[in-house]
């Protein structure tokens, strides 16, 4: 049983509306007396004192409670701390609260076929993979789709450029594909004839016309191989490498359903859905699903994808991890799905908007000449700075996740690779330090039974930080921001540093005390490793 969940259940037998929160004033804290005081026109101090007295009579074995100025401060019993420590070290996982299992469909990644991944593609897979793993830790079933941009003008541009160079799909390599698109993208700006030819090829592709459709299939397979490799380097995995092309054939079905529900309208030759609501505080433009010339838009495909995924996988919730600048787009798509009954009424539709990655000048991260930085270059730069890829990747990921997901953040290479402070390398170094202790002392038995006898403020703080890490998972589950877990991991590592500094574990001669302290180190390592795995960060044996 999760400690906070247990204490809350016991507390609610005394006051049903009471909940607990993490606090720096106690192990856990409750402020229910203030709300009750307003209802009863009574003193919060008296109410808190009465609740504390009832608690001490019934549940003192799990925690002691003191009433302080209307607050209820809980101190978890050593017995409960021992049981928690034993659970974590034996099961190698945190005792998370029990929740009803659900099926969650995650949409993240968003790479484009024929384009190299760049820094703009970094946050979506990092955040999406970690959120997926948080939900898995609670026992939810997850499905992850990469949703590739594989059906747009970039394919027409590449194929037009291939035609000009006399290249067939079998002759094109990955490096060539990486050069063809940027050159073609620049050319379309100054060569109207080339642009028109690329647009025509795109239309023929989207009508499944050969040789373009067959060429596209080969180019897609070639590009997905590289995309998959890059995502795997980031420790990101997908159940589906689906994309815009996957859902094209269902667009007519979706448009027909929207007609049947009466929400599809014709406006100046285009097909639209008016998604505005009387409660809107800002203007809400209609969503355009078909252009005057009969062409479909990005939004059309997204609506079709949402409908098809709901029909195929029946998830309880969709979670899209995408740039904050797409907030309006997703609101339009979600409202269209609701208005057209394309998803069940109880299916939760969620967009997790993330901010941009900025340089130390506060502006979006760019190369010195103003170009977009390739993801490959970022990984190589950080890896070279840390001498080991896993350490470099931890630096990139933790620098992202320690921030609130919705805010822009500054990517400072020197800060994120530092071995102290709120960084990935610092967390990895904590585990390496613990491994070093174990290498010195050799084998030992996990034993927390002497906790009360040898407890110190630093040792107890370490245990409480592990409890707080456990509760950070619930906060992340509710807010869909990884910051609470990342912050709690740093706090735990910092607490171990204090504990380590106050106790020379290897030199302790009292056998029972030494085993307890070694067990605390093992407990810390297990909790840190579990948390880092959730963030899709690999640990290392040495640095």
N, C-alpha and C positions, 0 to 999 in steps of 0.2 A: 504494500500500500504506500502510495506517495504521502510523505509526511504532512504537507500542507493540506492535502485532501482529507487525511485522517483527522487532523486537528479541526478542520472546518466542520466535518460531519459531527464531531463531538460537540463543538461549540454551538451548532445549530439545534441541538437538543435542548439547549438553554435559551438561545435567542435565534429563531429561524432565519432572520434577515442578516445575520452576521457573516462577514467574510474576512479573510486574512490577506495581508499584503506584506511584501518584503520591505524591511526597514533597516536603517542603520542604527536605530535605537534599541532594537531587540532582534531575536531570531526571526520572529514574525510579529505583526502588530494588527490591531483591530480598532477601528474608530466608530463602531456601530452606536456607541452611547450618545454621540452627538446628534445623530438623526433621531434616535428615540427620545432624547431630551426635548427636541422641538415638538414632537408629536404629543408627549405627555406633559409638557410644560414643567419639566423637572430638571434637576441638576445632572449634567453628564458625569460629574465626579461620583455622585451617589449611585447612578445606574451602573457605571463601570465597576465600582466597588462591589455591588451586589452580584454582578455577573462573575467577577473574579472569585468571590466567596463560593458561589455555586460550583464553579469549575474546580476549585481546590478540593471540594468535598467529593467530586465525582471522577475527575480525570488527572489528578496530580501525577499519576504514574507515567503519563505521556509527556506532560509539560507543566511547568509552574507558570502561573499568571500573576502579574502585579498590575494594579490600576494606578496609572500615573497621569494626573490632570485630565482625566476622562478617557485616556487611551488605555487599551489593554495590551500589555507587553508579554509575549510568550517566550519562555526559555525551554527549549526542547530537552527532554530527559536524556541522560547518558545511555540508558537502555535502548531508547528509540534510535539514537545516533549510531549505536553499535549495530543494531539490526539493519539500518540503512547501509552502513559501510560494508557489512557482510554481503548484503544483496548485490551491491555494485561490483564488488571484487569477484564474487562467485558467478554472477550472470554476465559480467562485463557490459553492463548497460545501466542507464539511469532509471530510477523508479518513477516514471512519468505518470501523471494522473490517468485514470481510466476514462476513455471516451468511447462513444458509439462509433464503430468503424464506418467509414463512408468511402465512396469512389470519387477520386478527384482527377480531372483531366488537366494537365499542365501544358501550356503552349509557350515555349521559350526557345531561344536560339536565333531564329529569323535570318539565317544566312541566305545569300543570293547565289544562284548558280552562275558560274562563269566570272564571279567576282571574288577577289581575295578578301578574307576576313580582316577587318581593321579595328581600331580602338572603339568604334561605335558599336561593334558586335560583342564587346567584352562583358558588359554588365548583365545582359539578358541571360546568357548561360550560367554565369556565376551565381546570380540571385536565384534563377529558376531551379538549378540543380540542388541548391541548399534548401530551398523551400520544399521541394519534393521530398528530400531526405528527412526534413522535420516531420512532415505528414506521415512518412513511412515509420518513423520512430514511435508515433502514436498508434500505429497499427492500421492506418488508412491504406486502401488500395490506390495506387497511383498509375496513371498512364501519361507518358510524356511524348509530345509531338514536336519535332524540330521546325515544322512549317517553313519550308524552303521557298524562296522567291524564284520560281523556275518557269514562269509562263509569260513573262513580260517582254518589253522591247529589248532588253539586253540580249536575249536569245537571237532576235532578228538581227541586231547589230553584229554579233559574233559571226553568224552564218553569212551575212553580206560580206564581211571582211574575209572570211574563209574563201568565198567564191572569187573575190578579187585576187587572192593569192593562189588560187587553184588547189586549195587544200580539201581533202575529204576528212570525214570524222575519224577514220582509222589512222590518219597521219598526225592528228592533233594530240599533243602531249599536255600534261598539266602545266608545265612552265609556259608553253605556248598559249594556252588558254588564259593564263594570268596576264599575258601581254596583249592578246587580241582585243579583249574587252576595253581596257583603258584607252587604247589607241582608237578603237571604233567610237567610243563615247566622245572623245575629243573631235573626231572627224565629223560627226553628225552636226556639230555646231557651225561648221564652216562649209559643209558640202550638202546642199539641199537634196541633190539627186541621190546621194548615198543614204541620207536620212529617209527619204521616201521609199527607197528600195528595201531598207531594213524594216520599215513599218509594214510594207506589203508582205514581206516574208513572215513577220510576226502574225499577221492576220491569217495567212495560209497555215502557219503552225497551229494556231488556235482553232482552225477548222480541220485539223488532223490530216493535212495534205502532205503527201510525200513528194519529193524526198526530204522535206523539212522535218516532218514528224519523226522519221527514222533517224535522221541526223541528230535531232534534239535528244532522243532517247540515249544515244551513245554519248553525247556531250554531258548529259545529266549524270549518267553513271560515272563518267570520268571525274566530274566535279564533286559528286557526293563522296567519292572515295577520299578526296582531300579534305572535304568538310568534316567527314566523320573522324578522320585522323586528328584534325585540329581540336575537335570537341573532346575526343578521348584524351588528348594531351592536357586538356583543362579539367580532366576527371568528370566530364559530363556525358551522360548516357541517355539515349532516347529509345523508346519502344517503337516509334514510328518516324521514318524519314519521309513524312508526307509533305505536301506543298500545295501551291495554288493549282497546279495541274491535276492533283488528286480529286479535286472537287468540282472541276469544270462541268462535267456531265450532269451534275445535280442542279446546276443553276436554273435550267428551265422548270424543273420540279419545284424549286423554291419560289420562283416567280409565279407559278401557277397557284401555289398555296396562298401566296400573298394576295393574288386576285380573288381567290375564293373567300378570304376573310374580309375583303373589301378595303384593304389599306393601300393597295397599289394604285397609284394615280399616274396620269399622263400630264406632263408639263412641258410645253414647247417641244414636243416630240420625244422627250426623254421619259423614262419610267422612274418614279420617285415614291418614297414613303414619307409622309409628314410625321415626324417623330416628336414634334413640340408638344409640351404639356402645359396646362394652365398654371402649374406651380413653378415653372421655370423662372429663375431670377435673371437669366441672360437669354438672348436670342438663340434658338436652337434651329439651325438650318435643316431642311429635309435631306434625307440620304438619297443619292442618285445611284440607281442600280443598273440602269441601261442608258447609254448615250443615244443621241439622236440618230447616229449612224448604225445603231444596233450593237455597238461594242460594250463589253462589260468592264467594270472598274474593280479596283482593289477591294472596295467595300462589298461588291457583289460576291466575290469569292469568299470573303470572310463570313458573310451571312450563310452561304452554302456550306462552308466548312463547319460552322456551328451546328447547323441543322443535321448534317450527315454524321458528325461525331455524336450528337445526342441520340440519333437513331441507332447507331452502331454500338456505342459503349455505355449508354445510359448512366452517365456520371451524376453524382449529386451536386457537383460544383465544377465549373470551369474557372481556371485561373490563368490569365494571360499576363505574361511579364514582358512589358514593352515600354518604350520611351514615353516620358510624360507628355511629349508633344502629340502623342496619339490619343490622348484622353477623350477628346471630342469624337474621334473616329469610333472608338470602342463604345462610347455612350450611344451613338447612333446605331451601331450594329446590335447592341444588346436590346435597345428599345424596339428595333425592327423585329427581332426574334420574339419578343414578348407580344407585340401587336399582332404578329402573324401566327401565333401559336406554334412556332417552330421548335420550341423547347418546352418541356413540362413546366407548369407554373411554379413548382417548388424547386426547380434547378437554380442554384445560385450562380450568378454570372459576375465575375470579378476581374477587374483590370488592376494590376500592380504597376503603377507608374514610377519609373526611376529617373533620376536626374542625370546630368551629363558629367563626364570626366573632364576636369579642367587642369590646366597647367598651373605652375606656381604664380603665374601672372593673373590667375583668376579667369582666364579665357579658355574656351574649348581646346583640348590638347591637340596640338598640331606639330608637324615637322618644322624645322627652321625656315623652310621656304614656303610654309603655309599649307603644305599638303597633309593628307590624312595619314596617320601612322598605321602601318600594317601590324596586325596581331602577331605575326611571326617575328617581327622586329622587336616588339615589346617583350615577348617571351625570351628571345635571345639576349636582349640587353640586361634584363633582370637576372637571368640565369648566369650570365657572365659575371655580374656584380656579386653574386652569392656563391659561385663556384659549383652549385648543385641545383639541378632543375627543380626538385621538390621544394627546396627552400625558397627559390625564386618565385615559384608558383604560389607558395603560402603568402609571400609578401604581397603579390598582386591581389589575391583573393581577400586577405584580411583587411588590406587597405580599403577595399570596396565595402565589405560587409560590416565593418565597425561603424560605418556611417548610417544615418537614417536613409532608408531606401529611396524616399521621394526627393531627397535633396542632392544638388550638385556636390561634388567633392573634388578636392585638389589632389592630384597624383604627384607626389614628391618622391622621386626615386630614392634619394638618400634617407628619407625618413622611413619609407616602407620596408627597406632592407635592413634597418637597424636591429641590433640584437638586444635592444632595451626599449621600453615603452610599449605602446599598443600596436605591436607588429606581429605578423605571422612568424618570422624567425625567432622572436622572443619566446613564443609559445612552444615552438619546436625545441628550442634550446632548453626549456624547462624539462621536457621529457628526456632529452639527452643527458641532462644533469642527473636526473633520477636513475637512468640506466647506468651512469658512471658509479653511483653509490652502490647499486646492486652488483656491479662487476667487482667492486672492492670487497664486499662482505660475503659474497657467495650465496648459497641457498639459505632460505629462512622460511618460517611458517607464518602464514597470515593469521594474526591473532589480535582482536580488538578488545578482548575481555578485560584488560587492565586499564581501560580508558579512564575511569574515574580516579584511579590511583595515580596515574602519571600525566593527567591532563594539564596543559598550560594554556594561557590565553591565545598564544599563536597556534597551538594545535587545535583548540576548539574553533578558532576563527576559520581554520582550514575546512573543518567539517561543515560549518555553516555556509561557507562559500560554495561548497558542493551542493548543499540544499538550494541555495539561491540560483545556481546554474540550472538545476532541475526545473525550478519555477520559471526561469527565463524561457524555457521551451514553450510553456503555456502562453506567455506574453507574445512570443513570436508567432505562435499558431493563431492568435487573435488579431495581431496587427499586420502580419505578413511582412515584417521587417526583421532582418537577421541581426540588427544591432544589439538587442537584448542578450542573445546567446554569445555574440562576439565579446561584448563588454563583460559578461559573467565569466567567460573563459580567461580573459585578461586578469580579472580580479582574483580568480582562483590561482593563476600562475604567480601573481604578485604575492598572494598570501603564502604560497609555498616558499617563495624566496625569503620571506620574513621568518618562516618556520625553520628553514634550512640555515639561515644566518644565526639563529639563536641556539641551534642544537647541532653539535658535531656528531652526527648519527654514527659514523664509523667508529668513533672513539668511545661510545657508551659501553660500560662494562656490565651494567645491570641487564641480565639476559631478557627479562620480561619487558622492561622498558625499551630495550633495543628492538625487540620484535614488534612492539606496538608502533614505534616510530618508523620502522621499515614498512610496516603494513600501511601506515598513513601515506608514505611515499608511493606505494603501489596503488592505493586508492586514488591518489591525486593523478597518477599516470593514467589509470583506467578512465577516470572522468574526463581528463583532457583529451585523451585519444578518441573517446566517444563523441565529444563535442566537435573535435576537428574533423572527424569522419562525416559528421552531419554537414559541416561546411565544405565537404569534398576536398579537404586538405590532407595529404598523406603525411604521416610522421616519418622521421628518419632515426636511424640508430646512433649516428654520430655526426658531428658538424666540425 
